[in-house]
Amino acid sequence: MIDLHCHSRESDGDLSVEALVALAEARGLTAVALTDHDTVSGIDGFLAAGRGRRVRAVPGVEVACQGDGSLIMHVVGLWPDHRDPALGAMLAGIRSARARRNDLMLERLAALGCRLDRAAVERLAGGGVVGRPHVAQALIQAGHCRSHRDAFDRFLGRGKPAYVRRELTGAAEALRVLSAAGAVCIWAHPLMGNSVTGALVRRVVQALRPAGLDGLEVYYSDYGATDTRNAREYCEAMGLLQSGGSDFHGGNIPGIDLGVGRGGLCVPDALLEPLLARAREKAAAAGRPRPE
């Protein structure tokens, strides 16, 4: 069993990268990927923690980007060269846009009577990328909300009074930068949107494959059996790679556990080798070191 979609405290998870590797090994996983939002700051420590262990530590990153129209896509890049300057520059720009968004959310919360100290929110992120889960945690600590779910339901969820839409990099540009850095590019949880249809998936794949889109997340914590079957069929019909992961954040998103998601997730080991083979192809094409 593998888990190729996980977060640490370098973004909005609550475990260190070392603890994430140790937990993956304790759970008997064959491979675990670190895919923090908009940052590769944890990869060196993550890879170091994985040396000599039974579990394979797969470096990665997750980037939210703008598709056509109102479509927001999340792309997981696996095995990127995390020292690539162009990748670093793109991620730095995304983090700057995130910081502007966070300031606007704090302003809206203050206008709603929930004033939070920005420094306190940043401390909750522990030096990592600040996201809505950290704002939710600050709301709880300040006594404004009872739980993360309460914070998102009342203030921070999409369409709620403190929600601010993110400034996003275009999907094609994000895929080009990730691919140039040698990453295998997976469209994460593509079937989670209410308006996502098979026709839309095929149209998006056709448009973005030339930019470097390699596959779909077929296994995901919030998929039902029909979602998994449909995603697998899309991959088979279009010759895409299959991937999967829990989207583990630790206690910051309760109910999703490493490797098993909400209890029924099982990402097959057999998916790993085709993904690694593609990573080696892309690394060779980009003149990058061969992933192992």
C-alpha positions as CSV (number, residue, x, y, z in Angstrom):
1,M,0.0,0.0,0.0
2,I,1.3,3.5,-0.9
3,D,0.2,7.1,-0.1
4,L,1.3,9.7,-2.7
5,H,-0.6,12.7,-1.3
6,C,0.5,13.9,2.2
7,H,1.2,17.1,4.0
8,S,3.5,18.1,6.8
9,R,3.8,21.1,9.0
10,E,5.8,22.8,6.2
11,S,2.4,23.7,4.8
12,D,-0.9,22.8,6.6
13,G,-0.2,19.4,8.1
14,D,0.6,19.0,11.8
15,L,3.5,16.4,11.6
16,S,7.2,17.1,11.0
17,V,8.6,15.5,7.8
18,E,10.5,13.1,10.0
19,A,7.4,12.1,11.9
20,L,5.5,11.6,8.6
21,V,8.1,9.1,7.4
22,A,8.2,7.3,10.7
23,L,4.4,7.0,10.8
24,A,4.4,5.7,7.2
25,E,6.9,3.0,8.1
26,A,4.9,2.1,11.2
27,R,1.8,1.7,9.1
28,G,3.6,-0.6,6.8
29,L,3.4,1.6,3.7
30,T,5.7,0.8,0.8
31,A,6.0,4.5,-0.3
32,V,4.9,7.8,1.0
33,A,5.0,11.2,-0.8
34,L,5.5,14.6,0.7
35,T,3.3,17.0,-1.3
36,D,3.1,20.1,0.7
37,H,1.2,23.1,-0.7
38,D,3.3,25.6,-2.6
39,T,6.6,24.7,-1.0
40,V,9.5,22.2,-1.2
41,S,11.1,23.4,2.0
42,G,10.6,20.0,3.7
43,I,12.0,17.8,1.0
44,D,15.7,17.6,2.1
45,G,14.7,16.6,5.6
46,F,12.1,14.2,4.3
47,L,14.5,12.4,2.0
48,A,17.1,12.3,4.8
49,A,14.5,10.7,7.2
50,G,13.7,8.1,4.6
51,R,17.2,6.8,4.1
52,G,17.7,3.3,5.4
53,R,14.0,2.8,6.0
54,R,11.7,0.2,4.4
55,V,9.3,2.9,3.2
56,R,10.3,4.8,0.1
57,A,10.2,8.6,0.6
58,V,8.9,10.2,-2.6
59,P,9.5,14.0,-2.9
60,G,6.7,16.1,-4.2
61,V,4.6,19.3,-4.1
62,E,1.0,20.3,-4.6
63,V,0.0,23.4,-6.5
64,A,-3.5,24.8,-7.0
65,C,-3.9,26.4,-10.4
66,Q,-6.4,27.9,-12.7
67,G,-8.0,25.8,-15.4
68,D,-10.4,27.0,-18.1
69,G,-13.3,29.1,-16.8
70,S,-14.0,28.7,-13.2
71,L,-12.2,25.3,-12.9
72,I,-9.6,25.2,-10.0
73,M,-7.2,22.3,-10.4
74,H,-4.8,20.8,-7.9
75,V,-1.7,19.3,-9.4
76,V,0.6,17.0,-7.4
77,G,4.1,16.9,-8.8
78,L,6.1,13.8,-7.9
79,W,9.9,13.6,-8.0
80,P,10.6,17.2,-9.0
81,D,14.1,18.5,-8.8
82,H,13.3,20.7,-5.8
83,R,16.3,22.9,-6.3
84,D,15.2,24.0,-9.7
85,P,15.3,27.8,-9.9
86,A,12.2,28.2,-12.1
87,L,10.2,25.9,-9.8
88,G,11.4,27.9,-6.8
89,A,10.4,31.2,-8.4
90,M,6.9,29.9,-9.2
91,L,6.4,28.6,-5.7
92,A,7.6,31.9,-4.2
93,G,5.2,33.8,-6.3
94,I,2.3,31.6,-5.2
95,R,3.3,32.0,-1.6
96,S,3.3,35.8,-2.0
97,A,-0.2,35.6,-3.4
98,R,-1.2,33.4,-0.5
99,A,0.1,35.9,2.0
100,R,-2.0,38.7,0.4
101,R,-5.1,36.4,0.6
102,N,-4.4,35.7,4.2
103,D,-4.3,39.4,5.0
104,L,-7.6,39.9,3.3
105,M,-9.2,37.0,5.2
106,L,-8.0,38.5,8.5
107,E,-9.4,41.9,7.5
108,R,-12.8,40.3,6.8
109,L,-12.8,38.3,10.0
110,A,-12.0,41.5,12.0
111,A,-15.0,43.2,10.3
112,L,-17.1,40.3,11.5
113,G,-15.9,40.7,15.0
114,C,-13.3,38.0,15.0
115,R,-10.0,39.9,15.2
116,L,-6.9,37.7,15.0
117,D,-3.3,38.6,15.4
118,R,-1.4,37.8,12.2
119,A,1.8,36.9,14.1
120,A,-0.2,34.4,16.2
121,V,-1.5,32.8,13.0
122,E,2.0,32.6,11.6
123,R,3.2,31.0,14.8
124,L,0.6,28.3,14.4
125,A,2.1,27.5,11.0
126,G,5.5,26.9,12.7
127,G,7.4,28.7,9.9
128,G,5.6,26.8,7.2
129,V,3.1,28.0,4.6
130,V,0.1,29.7,6.2
131,G,-3.2,28.4,5.1
132,R,-6.9,28.4,6.1
133,P,-6.4,25.5,8.6
134,H,-4.1,27.8,10.6
135,V,-6.6,30.6,10.5
136,A,-9.2,28.1,11.7
137,Q,-7.0,27.0,14.5
138,A,-6.5,30.6,15.6
139,L,-10.3,31.2,15.6
140,I,-10.6,28.2,17.9
141,Q,-7.9,29.4,20.2
142,A,-9.5,32.8,20.4
143,G,-12.8,31.3,21.3
144,H,-14.6,32.3,18.1
145,C,-15.2,28.8,16.8
146,R,-15.7,25.3,18.4
147,S,-13.8,23.3,15.8
148,H,-12.1,23.4,12.4
149,R,-15.4,22.3,10.8
150,D,-17.2,25.2,12.6
151,A,-14.6,27.7,11.4
152,F,-15.0,26.6,7.8
153,D,-18.8,26.3,7.9
154,R,-19.2,29.8,9.3
155,F,-16.3,31.8,8.0
156,L,-13.6,30.2,5.8
157,G,-15.3,27.8,3.4
158,R,-15.9,28.8,-0.2
159,G,-18.8,31.2,-0.3
160,K,-18.6,32.0,3.4
161,P,-18.1,35.7,4.6
162,A,-14.4,35.6,5.3
163,Y,-13.5,33.5,2.2
164,V,-11.2,35.1,-0.3
165,R,-10.6,33.5,-3.7
166,R,-6.9,32.8,-4.4
167,E,-4.8,34.3,-7.1
168,L,-3.8,31.2,-9.1
169,T,-1.1,30.3,-11.6
170,G,-2.5,29.1,-14.9
171,A,-2.7,25.3,-15.2
172,A,-0.6,25.1,-18.4
173,E,2.1,27.3,-16.9
174,A,2.3,25.3,-13.7
175,L,2.5,22.0,-15.6
176,R,5.3,23.4,-17.8
177,V,7.3,24.5,-14.8
178,L,6.8,21.3,-12.9
179,S,7.6,19.2,-16.0
180,A,10.7,21.1,-16.7
181,A,11.8,20.3,-13.2
182,G,11.3,16.6,-13.9
183,A,8.0,16.2,-12.0
184,V,5.4,13.6,-12.9
185,C,2.2,15.7,-12.9
186,I,-1.0,14.3,-11.5
187,W,-4.4,16.0,-11.5
188,A,-5.3,15.6,-7.8
189,H,-8.9,14.5,-6.9
190,P,-10.3,15.6,-10.3
191,L,-13.8,14.2,-9.6
192,M,-14.5,16.1,-6.4
193,G,-16.2,19.1,-8.0
194,N,-19.9,19.0,-8.3
195,S,-19.8,20.0,-11.9
196,V,-17.0,17.7,-13.0
197,T,-18.2,15.4,-15.8
198,G,-16.4,12.8,-17.9
199,A,-16.6,15.2,-20.9
200,L,-14.9,17.9,-18.8
201,V,-12.1,15.6,-17.7
202,R,-11.4,14.5,-21.2
203,R,-11.4,18.1,-22.5
204,V,-9.1,19.3,-19.8
205,V,-6.7,16.3,-20.3
206,Q,-6.6,16.9,-24.1
207,A,-5.8,20.6,-23.5
208,L,-3.2,20.1,-20.8
209,R,-1.4,16.9,-21.8
210,P,1.0,18.9,-24.1
211,A,2.0,21.0,-21.1
212,G,3.0,17.9,-19.1
213,L,-0.1,16.4,-17.5
214,D,0.7,12.7,-16.9
215,G,-2.1,11.2,-14.9
216,L,-5.1,11.3,-12.5
217,E,-5.6,10.6,-8.9
218,V,-7.7,7.5,-9.1
219,Y,-7.7,6.7,-5.4
220,Y,-8.6,9.4,-2.9
221,S,-10.0,9.6,0.6
222,D,-13.3,11.2,-0.4
223,Y,-14.0,9.1,-3.5
224,G,-16.7,6.5,-3.5
225,A,-16.4,3.3,-5.4
226,T,-18.0,4.9,-8.5
227,D,-15.5,7.8,-8.5
228,T,-12.6,5.4,-8.4
229,R,-14.0,3.2,-11.1
230,N,-14.7,6.3,-13.3
231,A,-11.2,7.8,-12.8
232,R,-9.6,4.4,-13.6
233,E,-11.6,4.1,-16.8
234,Y,-10.6,7.7,-17.8
235,C,-7.0,6.8,-17.3
236,E,-7.3,3.5,-19.3
237,A,-9.2,5.2,-22.1
238,M,-6.7,8.1,-22.4
239,G,-3.5,6.3,-21.6
240,L,-2.9,8.2,-18.4
241,L,-0.9,7.1,-15.3
242,Q,-2.9,6.3,-12.2
243,S,-2.0,7.7,-8.7
244,G,-3.6,8.0,-5.4
245,G,-3.3,9.2,-1.8
246,S,-5.1,10.2,1.3
247,D,-4.5,14.0,1.4
248,F,-3.3,13.4,4.9
249,H,-2.9,16.6,7.1
250,G,-2.9,14.9,10.5
251,G,-5.1,16.5,13.2
252,N,-5.6,19.6,11.1
253,I,-8.1,17.7,9.0
254,P,-9.6,15.2,11.3
255,G,-10.9,11.9,10.0
256,I,-8.3,11.3,7.3
257,D,-5.6,8.9,8.3
258,L,-2.3,8.1,6.6
259,G,-2.6,5.4,4.1
260,V,-6.2,4.5,4.7
261,G,-8.0,7.9,4.4
262,R,-11.4,7.6,6.0
263,G,-10.9,3.9,6.5
264,G,-11.4,2.4,3.2
265,L,-8.6,3.7,1.1
266,C,-6.0,1.3,-0.3
267,V,-3.7,2.6,-3.1
268,P,-2.1,-0.4,-4.8
269,D,1.7,-0.8,-4.7
270,A,1.5,-1.6,-8.5
271,L,1.0,2.1,-9.3
272,L,4.4,3.1,-8.1
273,E,6.7,1.6,-10.7
274,P,4.9,3.1,-13.8
275,L,5.0,6.5,-12.0
276,L,8.7,6.1,-11.2
277,A,9.4,5.1,-14.8
278,R,7.7,8.2,-16.1
279,A,9.7,10.3,-13.5
280,R,12.9,8.9,-14.9
281,E,11.8,9.7,-18.5
282,K,11.0,13.3,-17.6
283,A,14.2,13.7,-15.6
284,A,16.3,12.5,-18.5
285,A,14.4,14.8,-20.9
286,A,15.0,17.7,-18.6
287,G,18.6,16.8,-17.9
288,R,17.9,16.1,-14.2
289,P,19.3,13.5,-11.8
290,R,17.6,10.1,-12.1
291,P,15.1,9.5,-9.4
292,E,15.6,6.4,-7.3
